[in-house]
Amino acid sequence: MTKNSYISGVGSYLPDRVVTNAQLSKTVDTSDEWIRARTGIAQRHIAAEGQHTSDLGYRAALDALKNADMSAQDIDLIIVATSTPDLTFPSTATMIQELLGIHQGAAFDIQAVCSGFIYALSVADAMIKSGQGTNVLVIGAETFSRILDWNDRTTCVLFGDGAGAVVLSANKPDVKDAGAGILNTFIRSDGRYRDLLYVDGGPSSTQTVGKLRMAGNQVFRRAVKELSSSMVQCAGEMDVKIADINWFVPHQANQRILEAVAKKLDLRRSQVISTVAYHANTSAASIPLALDVAIKDGRIKRGHQIMLEAFGGGFTWGATLLVY
């Protein structure tokens, strides 16, 4: 029998420190009004000194395991989507594996920037369907505050730190309330646009970590185009109409992007889960963070059809259609 994968648990973690727009305006030439008008962001969480991406991912994983009513020993694979790993190597996933006390299975990272969680879900789904995993921790975790130029008001106001996680499990007929799970995944990339959103450092080029650089207007236009088309194609491959999908959980880059995509596809604003005001852009962590909020506050219920979608540096983009 062909296995399917479904979300058996969700979790998240945000650092304690909150930085508001008003606080940022004391250190960089900006204002709360300027940031809100252009991005919809009101605040962001920032990791404490000595708090690493693995620490955030570990806390989100614990929350997801609790929600799934599982122990760490039930997990046979960990995939972490991150562009801000603790170290060049080993992977952040292996560090979280150790923190959880897991000594079986495998763990590895995926780097697709803001689309990382979609890419990680696609891999986890394929691993489960091929019989190489039963319960997979899929984590998006980032400390983007460590790669920001805090003197650049066009980028430093946009990002925050955090982690979100799901437990993706092999769907069995006797699992109570289990939805149909992941119906389709769609991932794409185009390296021609790499200079529009990138970090200007790396081990083999500059031997430094580098800082994030972005051509905002060009990224905005491309993001709206590719997000819209990827959602339509992901749904269309399963003969699902966009109008029949209950909820849309996008990458939380910018409220204006969310609204532009919603307008392009004729979505109701109430259908689009938005946490960007409180979390800012947490890159690969943004989708699982928003998903966790919407499931735990009761908006997303078992049986609802959901579209996840993301766009990030590379450029990378993609979508996932699932029944929760």
Number of C-alpha atoms within 10 A of each C-alpha: 4 9 16 20 29 25 24 25 22 29 28 29 24 22 19 10 12 17 15 16 20 15 13 18 16 10 11 14 11 17 17 18 13 13 20 17 12 12 19 22 28 20 25 26 22 22 23 12 6 7 13 20 27 27 22 25 32 27 22 27 31 20 21 28 22 15 16 18 10 16 13 17 13 14 24 19 25 26 27 31 33 33 23 23 22 19 11 11 9 12 20 30 29 21 19 24 27 13 13 17 11 20 13 12 14 16 21 16 23 22 17 24 28 32 33 30 36 29 27 25 25 19 16 26 26 17 17 23 18 12 12 15 22 20 25 29 29 29 36 38 38 34 30 25 20 18 19 20 16 16 12 14 17 16 16 19 30 24 26 30 29 32 33 34 34 29 27 28 25 23 23 12 8 7 10 7 12 19 20 18 23 23 19 17 26 19 18 15 18 11 10 9 16 16 15 16 19 19 17 15 15 13 10 7 8 10 9 11 15 17 17 19 19 16 13 12 10 12 17 16 12 13 23 19 13 21 21 19 16 22 24 16 17 23 23 13 13 11 9 15 11 19 10 10 18 16 21 25 25 25 32 30 28 22 19 15 19 23 17 18 21 18 13 12 15 11 18 13 13 9 15 18 22 27 25 26 17 16 27 26 28 30 34 36 34 34 31 28 29 21 26 22 20 18 16 13 9 9 13 19 16 14 15 15 22 23 23 22 29 31 33 23 23 21 25 23 26 28 32 25 23 23 20 20
